[in-house]
Amino acid sequence: MFQSTFVSRFWLVVILLAGALKLQAQKEAVCYNPNLLKDTSKRSIKSAAVGVIGHDSVKINYHSPGVRGRIIWGGLVPYDEVWVTGAHDATTLEIGHTFVVGGKEIPAGKYALFTIPGKNEWTVIINTKWQQHLATEYDQKEDVVRIKVKPVKYALTERLQYFVEPGKSNTGKIAVAWEKLRIEFPITIKG
C-alpha cells in the first residue's frame, strides 16, 4: 500500500511539474513574425525583431496588437500623444555597441522606444527608462533622442510589426508597420 501511494503521489508531482513547465514555456514564447500566425487571439502577442547591423545585433522586444477592424490612427492610438508603439510594457531596443540615431551618439544598452504619432509627421523617441508599463511613467527628461519621421502608406499589416533592416557597412534602419502605415529611421552602429 505504501508503495502504491508513493507511486501515485510521484506521478501526480510529475504531472503537475509538466503542466507548470508547459505554462512557463507558453508564457515566455516570443513570436518573430506575428503576421505569419493564424490570428485567433484578441490579445497582443509577445514579439521580437532581431537583426544584424554592421557587426552588432539589434533586438527589439514588443507586444503586437491587432487591427481587428478597429480605427487605429486617431482612434485606438490618439494623435499627438506619447505611445508605447506596441502594447502593454514599453517596447525595448537593445544594442551591444554605441550607436547613432538622429546625429546623437547613444551608449550601448537597453532603451525604451516610444513614438508620438501625428497625421503627417511622427516623433520617434529613445528613452532611458525601458522598464515601464505603457507610457504611464514616461518622462521626457529621460529622453536620449527625439527625431521626426514621415509615415508612409504601406500594405495592410494586421499585427504591429518591427523590422531591423541592415544597410551598407555599419548602417541600417529600424521600422515599424501597422494597419496601413509604416515609419522608419536610420541607425548607425559605432565601434
CORMOCOR-V452494 format. One record per pair of residues at least 12 apart in sequence whose ideal C-beta (glycine too) atoms are under 10 Angstrom apart, sorted by the first residue. I is the first residue (numbers start at 1). J is the second residue. If there is no record, write none. Layout:
BEGIN
i=<I | I>
j=<J | J>
END
This chain:
BEGIN
i=<27 | 28 | 29 | 29 | 30 | 30 | 30 | 30 | 30 | 30 | 30 | 31 | 31 | 31 | 31 | 31 | 31 | 31 | 31 | 32 | 32 | 32 | 32 | 32 | 32 | 33 | 33 | 33 | 33 | 33 | 33 | 33 | 34 | 34 | 34 | 34 | 34 | 34 | 34 | 34 | 34 | 34 | 34 | 34 | 34 | 34 | 35 | 35 | 35 | 35 | 35 | 35 | 35 | 35 | 35 | 35 | 36 | 36 | 37 | 37 | 37 | 39 | 39 | 39 | 39 | 39 | 39 | 41 | 41 | 41 | 41 | 42 | 42 | 42 | 43 | 43 | 43 | 43 | 43 | 43 | 44 | 44 | 44 | 44 | 44 | 44 | 44 | 44 | 44 | 44 | 45 | 45 | 45 | 45 | 45 | 45 | 45 | 45 | 46 | 46 | 46 | 46 | 46 | 46 | 46 | 46 | 47 | 47 | 47 | 47 | 47 | 47 | 47 | 47 | 47 | 47 | 47 | 47 | 48 | 48 | 48 | 48 | 48 | 48 | 48 | 48 | 49 | 49 | 49 | 49 | 49 | 49 | 49 | 49 | 49 | 49 | 49 | 49 | 50 | 50 | 50 | 51 | 51 | 51 | 51 | 51 | 51 | 51 | 51 | 52 | 52 | 52 | 52 | 53 | 53 | 53 | 53 | 53 | 53 | 53 | 53 | 53 | 53 | 53 | 53 | 53 | 53 | 53 | 53 | 54 | 54 | 54 | 54 | 54 | 54 | 54 | 54 | 54 | 54 | 54 | 54 | 54 | 54 | 55 | 55 | 55 | 55 | 55 | 55 | 56 | 56 | 56 | 56 | 56 | 56 | 56 | 56 | 56 | 56 | 56 | 57 | 57 | 57 | 57 | 57 | 57 | 58 | 58 | 58 | 58 | 58 | 58 | 58 | 58 | 58 | 58 | 58 | 58 | 58 | 58 | 59 | 59 | 59 | 59 | 59 | 59 | 59 | 59 | 60 | 60 | 60 | 60 | 60 | 60 | 60 | 60 | 60 | 60 | 60 | 60 | 60 | 61 | 61 | 61 | 61 | 61 | 61 | 61 | 61 | 61 | 61 | 61 | 62 | 62 | 62 | 62 | 62 | 62 | 62 | 62 | 62 | 62 | 62 | 62 | 62 | 62 | 62 | 63 | 63 | 63 | 63 | 63 | 63 | 63 | 63 | 64 | 64 | 64 | 64 | 64 | 64 | 64 | 64 | 64 | 65 | 65 | 65 | 65 | 65 | 65 | 65 | 65 | 66 | 66 | 66 | 66 | 66 | 66 | 66 | 67 | 67 | 67 | 67 | 67 | 67 | 67 | 67 | 68 | 68 | 70 | 71 | 72 | 72 | 72 | 72 | 72 | 72 | 73 | 73 | 73 | 73 | 73 | 73 | 73 | 73 | 74 | 74 | 74 | 75 | 76 | 77 | 77 | 77 | 77 | 77 | 78 | 78 | 79 | 79 | 79 | 79 | 79 | 79 | 80 | 80 | 80 | 80 | 80 | 81 | 81 | 81 | 81 | 81 | 82 | 82 | 82 | 82 | 82 | 82 | 82 | 82 | 82 | 82 | 82 | 82 | 82 | 83 | 83 | 83 | 83 | 83 | 83 | 83 | 83 | 83 | 84 | 84 | 84 | 84 | 84 | 84 | 84 | 84 | 84 | 84 | 85 | 85 | 85 | 85 | 85 | 85 | 85 | 85 | 85 | 85 | 85 | 85 | 85 | 85 | 85 | 86 | 86 | 86 | 86 | 86 | 86 | 86 | 86 | 86 | 87 | 87 | 88 | 88 | 89 | 89 | 89 | 89 | 89 | 89 | 90 | 90 | 90 | 90 | 90 | 90 | 90 | 90 | 90 | 90 | 90 | 90 | 90 | 90 | 90 | 91 | 91 | 91 | 91 | 91 | 91 | 91 | 91 | 91 | 92 | 92 | 92 | 92 | 92 | 92 | 93 | 93 | 93 | 93 | 93 | 93 | 93 | 93 | 93 | 93 | 93 | 93 | 93 | 94 | 94 | 94 | 94 | 94 | 95 | 95 | 95 | 95 | 95 | 95 | 95 | 95 | 95 | 96 | 96 | 96 | 96 | 96 | 97 | 97 | 97 | 97 | 97 | 98 | 98 | 98 | 98 | 99 | 99 | 99 | 99 | 99 | 99 | 99 | 99 | 99 | 100 | 100 | 100 | 100 | 100 | 100 | 100 | 100 | 101 | 101 | 101 | 101 | 101 | 101 | 101 | 101 | 101 | 101 | 101 | 102 | 102 | 102 | 102 | 102 | 102 | 102 | 102 | 102 | 102 | 102 | 103 | 103 | 103 | 104 | 104 | 104 | 104 | 104 | 105 | 105 | 105 | 105 | 106 | 106 | 106 | 106 | 106 | 106 | 107 | 107 | 107 | 108 | 108 | 108 | 109 | 109 | 109 | 110 | 110 | 110 | 111 | 111 | 111 | 111 | 111 | 111 | 111 | 111 | 111 | 111 | 112 | 112 | 112 | 112 | 112 | 112 | 112 | 112 | 112 | 112 | 112 | 112 | 112 | 112 | 113 | 113 | 113 | 113 | 113 | 113 | 113 | 113 | 114 | 114 | 114 | 114 | 114 | 114 | 114 | 114 | 114 | 114 | 115 | 115 | 115 | 115 | 115 | 115 | 115 | 116 | 116 | 116 | 117 | 117 | 117 | 118 | 118 | 118 | 118 | 119 | 120 | 120 | 121 | 121 | 121 | 121 | 121 | 122 | 122 | 122 | 122 | 122 | 122 | 122 | 122 | 122 | 123 | 123 | 123 | 123 | 123 | 124 | 124 | 124 | 124 | 124 | 124 | 124 | 124 | 124 | 124 | 125 | 125 | 125 | 125 | 125 | 125 | 125 | 125 | 126 | 126 | 126 | 126 | 126 | 126 | 126 | 126 | 126 | 127 | 127 | 127 | 127 | 127 | 127 | 127 | 127 | 128 | 128 | 128 | 128 | 129 | 129 | 129 | 130 | 145 | 147 | 147 | 148 | 149 | 149 | 149 | 149 | 149 | 149 | 150 | 150 | 151 | 151 | 151 | 151 | 151 | 151 | 151 | 152 | 152 | 152 | 152 | 152 | 152 | 152 | 153 | 153 | 153 | 154 | 154 | 154 | 154 | 154 | 154 | 154 | 154 | 155 | 155 | 155 | 156 | 156 | 156 | 156 | 157 | 157 | 157 | 157 | 157 | 157 | 157 | 158 | 158 | 159 | 159 | 159 | 160 | 160 | 160 | 160 | 161 | 161 | 161 | 161 | 161 | 162 | 162 | 162 | 162 | 162 | 163 | 163 | 163 | 163 | 163 | 164 | 165 | 165 | 165 | 166 | 166 | 167 | 167 | 167 | 169 | 169 | 170 | 170 | 170 | 170 | 170 | 171 | 171 | 171 | 171 | 172 | 172 | 172 | 172 | 172 | 173 | 173 | 173 | 174 | 174>
j=<46 | 46 | 45 | 46 | 45 | 46 | 47 | 48 | 50 | 61 | 62 | 45 | 46 | 47 | 48 | 63 | 64 | 159 | 161 | 47 | 48 | 49 | 50 | 161 | 162 | 47 | 48 | 49 | 64 | 159 | 161 | 163 | 46 | 47 | 48 | 62 | 63 | 64 | 65 | 66 | 157 | 158 | 159 | 160 | 161 | 162 | 47 | 64 | 66 | 156 | 157 | 158 | 159 | 160 | 161 | 177 | 159 | 161 | 64 | 158 | 159 | 64 | 66 | 67 | 68 | 158 | 159 | 64 | 66 | 68 | 159 | 65 | 66 | 68 | 63 | 64 | 65 | 66 | 87 | 88 | 62 | 63 | 64 | 65 | 66 | 86 | 87 | 88 | 159 | 160 | 62 | 63 | 64 | 65 | 66 | 87 | 159 | 160 | 61 | 62 | 63 | 64 | 86 | 87 | 88 | 89 | 60 | 61 | 62 | 63 | 64 | 86 | 87 | 91 | 159 | 160 | 161 | 162 | 60 | 61 | 62 | 64 | 92 | 94 | 162 | 164 | 61 | 62 | 91 | 93 | 161 | 162 | 163 | 164 | 165 | 174 | 175 | 176 | 94 | 162 | 164 | 162 | 163 | 164 | 165 | 166 | 172 | 173 | 174 | 164 | 166 | 172 | 189 | 95 | 97 | 99 | 164 | 165 | 166 | 167 | 169 | 170 | 171 | 172 | 173 | 174 | 187 | 188 | 189 | 97 | 99 | 166 | 167 | 168 | 169 | 170 | 171 | 172 | 187 | 188 | 189 | 190 | 191 | 96 | 97 | 169 | 170 | 189 | 191 | 95 | 96 | 97 | 98 | 99 | 108 | 170 | 172 | 189 | 190 | 191 | 94 | 95 | 96 | 97 | 164 | 189 | 93 | 94 | 95 | 96 | 97 | 99 | 162 | 164 | 165 | 166 | 172 | 174 | 187 | 189 | 92 | 93 | 94 | 95 | 96 | 110 | 162 | 164 | 85 | 86 | 91 | 92 | 93 | 94 | 95 | 113 | 162 | 163 | 164 | 174 | 176 | 86 | 89 | 90 | 91 | 92 | 93 | 94 | 110 | 113 | 130 | 162 | 84 | 85 | 86 | 87 | 88 | 89 | 90 | 91 | 92 | 93 | 113 | 160 | 161 | 162 | 176 | 84 | 86 | 87 | 88 | 89 | 90 | 91 | 160 | 86 | 87 | 157 | 158 | 159 | 160 | 161 | 162 | 178 | 77 | 86 | 87 | 88 | 158 | 159 | 160 | 178 | 87 | 157 | 158 | 159 | 160 | 178 | 179 | 156 | 157 | 158 | 159 | 160 | 178 | 179 | 180 | 158 | 159 | 179 | 179 | 117 | 160 | 178 | 179 | 180 | 181 | 117 | 118 | 119 | 151 | 178 | 179 | 180 | 181 | 117 | 118 | 119 | 179 | 179 | 115 | 117 | 160 | 178 | 179 | 116 | 117 | 116 | 117 | 118 | 119 | 120 | 122 | 116 | 117 | 118 | 119 | 123 | 115 | 116 | 117 | 118 | 135 | 114 | 115 | 116 | 117 | 123 | 125 | 127 | 134 | 135 | 136 | 138 | 139 | 140 | 114 | 115 | 116 | 117 | 122 | 125 | 134 | 135 | 138 | 112 | 113 | 114 | 115 | 132 | 133 | 134 | 135 | 136 | 138 | 112 | 113 | 114 | 115 | 116 | 117 | 122 | 124 | 125 | 135 | 160 | 162 | 176 | 178 | 183 | 113 | 114 | 115 | 134 | 160 | 161 | 162 | 176 | 178 | 134 | 160 | 133 | 134 | 112 | 130 | 131 | 132 | 133 | 134 | 111 | 112 | 113 | 114 | 127 | 129 | 130 | 131 | 132 | 133 | 134 | 135 | 136 | 137 | 138 | 111 | 112 | 113 | 114 | 115 | 130 | 160 | 162 | 176 | 110 | 111 | 112 | 113 | 130 | 131 | 106 | 109 | 110 | 111 | 112 | 113 | 126 | 127 | 130 | 162 | 164 | 174 | 187 | 108 | 109 | 110 | 111 | 130 | 107 | 108 | 109 | 110 | 111 | 164 | 187 | 189 | 190 | 108 | 109 | 110 | 189 | 191 | 109 | 170 | 189 | 190 | 191 | 188 | 189 | 190 | 191 | 111 | 126 | 170 | 172 | 187 | 188 | 189 | 190 | 191 | 145 | 170 | 171 | 186 | 187 | 188 | 189 | 190 | 124 | 126 | 144 | 145 | 146 | 147 | 174 | 185 | 186 | 187 | 188 | 124 | 126 | 144 | 145 | 146 | 147 | 148 | 149 | 185 | 186 | 187 | 145 | 147 | 188 | 126 | 144 | 145 | 146 | 147 | 144 | 145 | 188 | 190 | 126 | 128 | 144 | 145 | 187 | 190 | 128 | 144 | 190 | 189 | 190 | 191 | 128 | 130 | 144 | 128 | 130 | 131 | 125 | 126 | 127 | 128 | 129 | 130 | 142 | 143 | 144 | 145 | 125 | 126 | 127 | 128 | 129 | 130 | 131 | 132 | 135 | 137 | 138 | 142 | 143 | 144 | 125 | 126 | 127 | 130 | 162 | 174 | 176 | 185 | 126 | 127 | 129 | 132 | 134 | 135 | 138 | 140 | 143 | 146 | 135 | 146 | 149 | 151 | 176 | 183 | 185 | 135 | 146 | 148 | 151 | 181 | 183 | 148 | 149 | 150 | 151 | 151 | 150 | 151 | 148 | 149 | 150 | 151 | 183 | 147 | 148 | 149 | 150 | 151 | 176 | 181 | 183 | 185 | 143 | 146 | 147 | 148 | 149 | 145 | 146 | 147 | 148 | 149 | 174 | 176 | 183 | 184 | 185 | 138 | 140 | 142 | 143 | 144 | 145 | 146 | 147 | 142 | 143 | 144 | 145 | 146 | 147 | 174 | 185 | 187 | 139 | 140 | 141 | 142 | 143 | 144 | 145 | 146 | 141 | 142 | 143 | 144 | 141 | 142 | 143 | 142 | 185 | 185 | 186 | 185 | 175 | 182 | 183 | 184 | 185 | 186 | 183 | 184 | 176 | 177 | 180 | 181 | 182 | 183 | 184 | 175 | 177 | 180 | 181 | 182 | 183 | 184 | 180 | 181 | 182 | 175 | 177 | 178 | 179 | 180 | 181 | 182 | 183 | 177 | 180 | 182 | 177 | 178 | 179 | 180 | 176 | 177 | 178 | 179 | 180 | 181 | 182 | 178 | 179 | 177 | 178 | 179 | 176 | 177 | 178 | 179 | 175 | 176 | 177 | 178 | 182 | 174 | 175 | 176 | 177 | 178 | 175 | 176 | 177 | 182 | 184 | 187 | 184 | 186 | 187 | 187 | 189 | 186 | 187 | 188 | 188 | 189 | 187 | 188 | 189 | 190 | 191 | 186 | 187 | 188 | 189 | 184 | 186 | 187 | 188 | 189 | 185 | 186 | 187 | 186 | 187>
END
